[in-house]
């Protein structure tokens, strides 16, 4: 019977985990043994006893937990110093393999079979496993809440005996999963919402949510096979910045969600444009931790520049950790169950590694001491050249 281990997250301030008690019951029905590190659910007020009642074994020692595991499941990647404890085992988490060449190499050295949740394909079959999308959807909601918290006015129009309050103007740049959720949330709260995306094909989705789509002629743009926006040329970037500047200057809250898969996010708003905004306005920069969409935003911080508040706190879904854990826990369970195989007599079970399968061909980064993912292999080789 394979043992699935769920360690506590080591990132400071992280409240999420990869497991709820309901997931424990589902894993047990598969025929798995579930072990957790004590305090796993503390961030969302779930006790060790609740996990035990669902069928998990609680272990006090992190070293013992990892040593006993066959498969280790978490949100963030394990610290490098712990990889020796999972030699020849399977690990499933967000790995950010494009930007962690040294870490990927150490996974190879310890013969770890590693699944990167970022690399799950965006296909109909994989929707139930797509943790990037599930966490981004929550991030879109949280970013609107963050913007409201910093704004010195209300979002909806109010008609009162003391006068009429006009609705706040919200501009969302990027209409992917996070952007669409931000649009929907701001509209539900009564704001006048405008959005822009380099992919004109999403204009109908934006409009279906009741928002206005800012039409900027950038020429040929498009999207990747996975549905991600393609990088713009420097000329296209200049056109976008110029055309959206008026809308930004007129907005109370601006939310930027532009992130390029495996690459540094583009700078969409420069300091000159920020200076055009009214004092008291707010920009929420989703990409601040990875380089930023906004010139002047600071990773992990909220700063004020010329009276404009720039929010770059990051780890957005952690602010709604209960729902984020629920969604991520279901994502990883669906991945495990997809490749779970029981014997004919149902007395034995195992987690199958099949690199010929489309999901694993993309999501598995290292296997048997080598980088098995061709995209990551080529990317890292270019970086070393």
C-alpha positions as CSV (number, residue, x, y, z in Angstrom):
1,X,0.0,0.0,0.0
2,X,1.7,3.3,-1.1
3,X,2.1,5.9,1.5
4,X,1.2,9.5,0.7
5,X,2.8,12.1,2.9
6,X,1.7,15.7,3.4
7,X,4.3,17.9,5.2
8,X,3.5,21.4,6.5
9,X,4.4,24.3,4.3
10,X,7.7,26.0,5.2
11,X,7.0,29.3,3.6
12,X,6.7,32.0,6.2
13,X,3.0,33.1,6.6
14,X,1.7,30.2,4.4
15,X,-1.7,29.0,5.7
16,X,-2.7,26.7,2.9
17,X,-2.0,23.0,2.7
18,X,-2.4,20.2,0.2
19,X,-5.0,18.2,2.1
20,X,-8.4,18.4,3.8
21,X,-9.9,15.6,5.9
22,X,-12.3,15.0,3.1
23,X,-9.4,14.3,0.8
24,X,-8.0,11.8,3.4
25,X,-11.2,9.8,3.1
26,X,-11.0,9.8,-0.7
27,X,-7.3,8.6,-0.7
28,X,-8.2,5.9,1.8
29,X,-10.9,4.6,-0.6
30,X,-8.2,4.4,-3.3
31,X,-6.2,2.1,-1.0
32,X,-3.6,4.6,0.1
33,X,-2.0,5.1,3.4
34,X,-2.0,8.8,4.4
35,X,0.4,10.4,6.8
36,X,0.6,14.1,7.8
37,X,2.9,16.3,9.7
38,X,1.4,17.5,12.9
39,X,-0.1,21.0,12.6
40,X,-0.8,20.6,8.8
41,X,-4.2,22.3,9.0
42,X,-3.4,24.9,11.7
43,X,-3.5,27.8,9.2
44,X,-7.2,27.0,8.5
45,X,-8.2,25.8,12.0
46,X,-8.3,22.1,11.2
47,X,-6.9,20.0,14.1
48,X,-4.7,16.9,13.9
49,X,-7.7,15.0,15.4
50,X,-9.9,15.8,12.5
51,X,-7.3,14.3,10.1
52,X,-7.0,11.3,12.3
53,X,-10.7,10.8,12.4
54,X,-10.7,10.8,8.6
55,X,-8.1,8.1,8.5
56,X,-4.7,9.8,8.5
57,X,-1.7,9.1,10.7
58,X,-0.2,12.1,12.4
59,X,3.6,12.2,12.6
60,X,5.6,14.7,14.8
61,X,8.9,14.3,13.0
62,X,9.2,15.8,9.6
63,X,12.2,13.7,8.9
64,X,10.3,10.5,9.7
65,X,7.4,11.6,7.6
66,X,9.5,12.2,4.5
67,X,11.5,9.0,5.1
68,X,8.3,6.9,5.3
69,X,6.7,8.4,2.2
70,X,6.3,6.9,-1.3
71,X,4.7,10.1,-2.6
72,X,5.1,13.6,-1.1
73,X,2.5,16.2,-1.8
74,X,2.7,19.9,-1.0
75,X,2.0,23.3,-2.4
76,X,5.5,24.7,-2.4
77,X,8.6,22.7,-3.2
78,X,10.5,21.1,-0.4
79,X,13.6,22.8,0.9
80,X,16.8,21.6,-0.9
81,X,18.2,20.2,2.3
82,X,15.3,17.8,2.6
83,X,15.7,16.2,-0.9
84,X,18.1,13.6,0.4
85,X,15.2,12.2,2.5
86,X,13.1,11.5,-0.6
87,X,15.6,9.9,-2.8
88,X,13.9,7.5,-5.4
89,X,10.5,8.9,-4.4
90,X,7.8,10.9,-6.1
91,X,7.1,14.6,-5.2
92,X,4.1,16.6,-6.4
93,X,4.1,20.4,-5.9
94,X,4.5,23.7,-7.6
95,X,8.2,23.7,-8.6
96,X,8.7,26.8,-10.9
97,X,11.1,24.7,-13.0
98,X,11.9,27.5,-15.5
99,X,13.5,29.6,-12.8
100,X,15.1,27.0,-10.6
101,X,17.8,25.2,-12.6
102,X,19.9,24.3,-9.5
103,X,16.9,22.8,-7.8
104,X,15.9,20.8,-10.8
105,X,19.5,19.5,-10.9
106,X,19.3,18.4,-7.3
107,X,16.1,16.6,-8.0
108,X,18.0,14.6,-10.6
109,X,20.9,13.9,-8.2
110,X,18.5,12.4,-5.7
111,X,16.6,10.4,-8.4
112,X,13.3,12.1,-7.5
113,X,10.4,11.8,-9.9
114,X,9.0,15.3,-9.7
115,X,5.6,16.6,-10.8
116,X,5.3,20.3,-11.3
117,X,1.7,21.5,-10.8
118,X,2.4,24.5,-13.1
119,X,3.0,22.2,-16.0
120,X,-0.4,20.4,-16.0
121,X,-1.7,20.8,-19.5
122,X,-4.7,23.1,-20.1
123,X,-7.0,20.6,-21.6
124,X,-10.5,19.3,-21.0
125,X,-9.1,16.2,-19.4
126,X,-6.9,18.2,-17.1
127,X,-9.3,20.8,-15.8
128,X,-9.9,19.0,-12.6
129,X,-6.2,18.9,-11.9
130,X,-5.4,22.5,-13.0
131,X,-4.1,24.1,-9.8
132,X,-2.7,27.2,-11.6
133,X,-6.3,28.0,-12.7
134,X,-7.9,27.2,-9.4
135,X,-5.5,29.4,-7.4
136,X,-5.5,32.1,-10.0
137,X,-9.3,32.3,-9.8
138,X,-9.1,32.9,-6.1
139,X,-6.3,35.4,-6.6
140,X,-8.6,37.5,-8.9
141,X,-11.1,37.8,-6.2
142,X,-8.6,38.6,-3.5
143,X,-6.9,41.3,-5.6
144,X,-10.2,43.2,-5.9
145,X,-10.6,43.0,-2.1
146,X,-7.1,44.3,-1.6
147,X,-7.8,47.2,-3.9
148,X,-11.0,48.1,-2.1
149,X,-9.2,47.9,1.3
150,X,-6.7,50.6,0.1
151,X,-9.2,52.8,-1.7
152,X,-10.7,55.7,0.2
153,X,-14.1,55.5,-1.5
154,X,-16.8,52.9,-2.1
155,X,-17.3,50.8,-5.3
156,X,-21.0,51.0,-6.1
157,X,-23.1,54.0,-7.1
158,X,-25.1,55.2,-4.1
159,X,-28.1,57.5,-4.3
160,X,-28.7,59.1,-0.9
161,X,-30.4,62.1,0.6
162,X,-27.0,63.6,1.0
163,X,-26.2,63.3,-2.7
164,X,-25.3,60.7,-5.4
165,X,-22.0,58.8,-5.2
166,X,-20.7,57.8,-8.6
167,X,-19.4,54.2,-9.0
168,X,-15.7,53.6,-8.8
169,X,-13.9,52.8,-12.0
170,X,-11.9,49.6,-12.1
171,X,-9.5,48.7,-15.0
172,X,-8.3,45.1,-15.3
173,X,-5.3,44.4,-17.5
174,X,-5.3,40.7,-18.6
175,X,-8.4,38.6,-19.0
176,X,-7.1,35.2,-18.1
177,X,-8.5,33.2,-15.2
178,X,-7.5,35.7,-12.6
179,X,-8.5,38.7,-14.7
180,X,-12.0,37.4,-15.4
181,X,-12.6,36.6,-11.8
182,X,-11.4,40.1,-10.9
183,X,-13.8,41.6,-13.5
184,X,-16.7,39.5,-12.2
185,X,-16.0,40.4,-8.5
186,X,-15.7,44.2,-9.2
187,X,-18.9,44.1,-11.2
188,X,-20.8,42.3,-8.5
189,X,-19.7,45.0,-6.0
190,X,-21.0,47.7,-8.3
191,X,-17.9,49.2,-10.0
192,X,-17.8,50.4,-13.6
193,X,-15.3,47.9,-15.1
194,X,-13.1,48.1,-18.2
195,X,-10.7,45.4,-19.2
196,X,-8.0,44.8,-21.8
197,X,-6.2,41.8,-23.1
198,X,-3.8,41.3,-26.0
199,X,-6.0,38.3,-27.1
200,X,-9.0,39.9,-28.8
201,X,-10.7,36.5,-28.7
202,X,-11.5,37.1,-25.0
203,X,-13.4,40.3,-25.6
204,X,-16.7,38.5,-25.7
205,X,-16.0,36.9,-22.3
206,X,-15.2,40.3,-20.8
207,X,-18.4,41.8,-22.2
208,X,-20.5,38.8,-21.0
209,X,-19.5,39.8,-17.4
210,X,-20.8,43.3,-18.0
211,X,-17.5,45.0,-18.4
212,X,-16.3,47.2,-21.3
213,X,-13.5,45.8,-23.4
214,X,-10.8,48.4,-24.3
215,X,-10.0,47.8,-27.9
216,X,-6.4,48.5,-28.8
217,X,-5.1,47.7,-32.3
218,X,-1.8,45.8,-31.7
219,X,-1.7,44.0,-35.0
220,X,-1.0,40.2,-34.8
221,X,-1.0,38.9,-31.2
222,X,-2.8,35.6,-30.5
223,X,-2.2,33.0,-27.8
224,X,-0.3,29.8,-27.3
225,X,-1.7,26.3,-27.6
226,X,-2.1,26.3,-23.8
227,X,-4.2,29.5,-24.0
228,X,-1.5,31.8,-22.6
229,X,-0.9,35.2,-24.1
230,X,2.1,35.5,-26.4
231,X,4.8,38.0,-25.7
232,X,4.4,41.3,-27.5
233,X,7.1,43.0,-29.6
234,X,8.7,46.2,-28.1
235,X,6.6,48.2,-30.6
236,X,3.4,46.5,-29.6
237,X,4.2,47.1,-25.9
238,X,4.7,50.8,-26.5
239,X,1.4,51.0,-28.3
240,X,-0.4,49.2,-25.5
241,X,1.2,51.5,-22.8
242,X,0.2,54.6,-24.7
243,X,-3.3,53.6,-25.5
244,X,-4.2,52.4,-22.0
245,X,-2.6,55.3,-20.2
246,X,-5.8,57.4,-20.5
247,X,-8.0,54.6,-19.0
248,X,-5.5,54.1,-16.2
249,X,-5.4,57.8,-15.3
250,X,-9.2,57.8,-15.1
251,X,-9.4,54.7,-12.9
252,X,-9.7,54.4,-9.2
253,X,-8.4,50.8,-9.1
254,X,-6.2,49.2,-11.7
255,X,-5.5,45.4,-11.5
256,X,-2.7,43.9,-13.6
257,X,-2.6,40.2,-14.2
258,X,-0.2,39.8,-17.1
259,X,2.2,36.9,-16.6
260,X,4.0,35.0,-19.4
261,X,4.4,31.3,-18.9
262,X,8.0,30.6,-18.0
263,X,9.2,34.1,-18.7
264,X,9.5,37.4,-16.8
265,X,6.2,39.4,-16.8
266,X,6.0,42.5,-19.0
267,X,6.1,46.0,-17.6
268,X,2.7,47.4,-18.5
269,X,2.5,50.5,-16.5
270,X,5.5,52.9,-16.2
271,X,6.2,55.6,-13.6
272,X,5.0,58.3,-16.0
273,X,1.5,56.6,-16.2
274,X,1.4,56.1,-12.5
275,X,2.0,59.8,-12.0
276,X,-1.1,60.5,-14.1
277,X,-3.4,58.8,-11.6
278,X,-5.4,60.6,-9.0
279,X,-3.9,60.6,-5.5
280,X,-5.7,57.9,-3.5
281,X,-5.9,55.6,-6.5
282,X,-4.7,52.0,-6.2
283,X,-2.9,49.6,-8.4
284,X,-2.7,45.9,-7.6
285,X,0.2,44.2,-9.3
286,X,-0.4,40.4,-9.5
287,X,3.1,39.9,-11.0
288,X,5.0,41.9,-8.4
289,X,6.8,38.9,-6.9
290,X,8.1,37.8,-10.3
291,X,9.3,41.1,-11.5
292,X,6.1,43.1,-11.8
293,X,3.8,44.6,-14.3
294,X,4.1,48.0,-12.7
295,X,7.2,50.1,-12.5
296,X,7.7,51.0,-8.8
297,X,5.8,48.1,-7.3
298,X,7.7,46.1,-4.6
299,X,7.5,42.4,-4.2
300,X,5.7,41.4,-1.0
301,X,4.9,45.0,0.0
302,X,2.4,47.8,-0.4
303,X,4.0,51.2,-1.2
304,X,2.8,54.7,-2.0
305,X,4.2,56.5,-5.0
306,X,3.0,60.1,-5.7
307,X,-0.1,59.4,-3.7
308,X,-0.9,56.2,-5.6
309,X,-0.9,52.9,-3.6
310,X,0.9,50.0,-5.3
311,X,-0.1,46.6,-3.9
312,X,2.5,43.9,-4.6
313,X,1.9,41.6,-1.6
314,X,1.6,38.4,-3.6
315,X,0.5,34.8,-2.6
316,X,-3.0,36.1,-3.2
317,X,-4.9,32.8,-2.7
318,X,-3.3,32.4,0.8
319,X,-5.7,35.2,1.9
320,X,-8.6,32.8,1.4
321,X,-6.6,29.8,2.6
322,X,-9.6,27.6,3.4
323,X,-11.0,27.6,-0.1
324,X,-7.5,27.6,-1.6
325,X,-6.7,24.4,0.3
326,X,-10.0,22.9,-0.7
327,X,-9.4,23.5,-4.4
328,X,-5.7,22.6,-4.4
329,X,-6.4,19.5,-2.4
330,X,-8.9,18.4,-4.9
331,X,-6.5,19.2,-7.8
332,X,-3.8,17.0,-6.5
333,X,-6.2,14.2,-5.5
334,X,-7.5,14.2,-9.1
335,X,-4.0,13.9,-10.4
336,X,-3.1,11.0,-8.1
337,X,-6.4,9.2,-8.8
338,X,-5.9,9.5,-12.5
339,X,-2.7,7.4,-12.3
340,X,-3.7,5.1,-9.4
341,X,-3.9,1.4,-10.2
342,X,-5.3,-1.4,-8.1
343,X,-4.5,-5.1,-8.4
344,X,-7.3,-7.4,-9.6
345,X,-8.0,-8.6,-6.1
346,X,-7.8,-5.0,-4.9
347,X,-5.3,-6.0,-2.2
348,X,-2.5,-3.9,-3.7
349,X,-2.3,-0.5,-5.3
350,X,0.3,1.8,-6.8
351,X,0.8,5.2,-8.3
352,X,1.8,4.7,-12.0
353,X,4.5,6.7,-13.7
354,X,3.8,6.7,-17.5
355,X,5.8,9.4,-19.4
356,X,4.0,8.4,-22.6
357,X,0.8,9.8,-21.2
358,X,0.1,13.4,-22.3
359,X,-0.3,14.7,-18.7
360,X,2.9,13.2,-17.3
361,X,4.9,14.0,-20.5
362,X,4.2,17.7,-19.6
363,X,4.0,17.6,-15.8
364,X,6.9,15.3,-14.9
365,X,10.1,17.3,-14.8
366,X,12.7,14.8,-13.5
367,X,12.6,11.0,-13.6
368,X,15.3,8.4,-13.0
369,X,18.1,11.0,-12.6
370,X,17.3,13.0,-15.7
371,X,15.2,15.9,-16.8
372,X,12.4,14.2,-18.6
373,X,10.5,17.3,-19.7
374,X,11.8,18.5,-23.1
375,X,10.6,22.1,-22.7
376,X,12.4,22.5,-19.4
377,X,15.5,20.7,-20.6
378,X,15.8,23.0,-23.6
379,X,15.1,26.1,-21.5
380,X,17.7,25.3,-18.9
381,X,20.3,24.4,-21.6
382,X,19.8,27.7,-23.3
383,X,20.3,29.4,-19.9
384,X,23.6,27.7,-19.5
385,X,24.8,28.5,-23.0
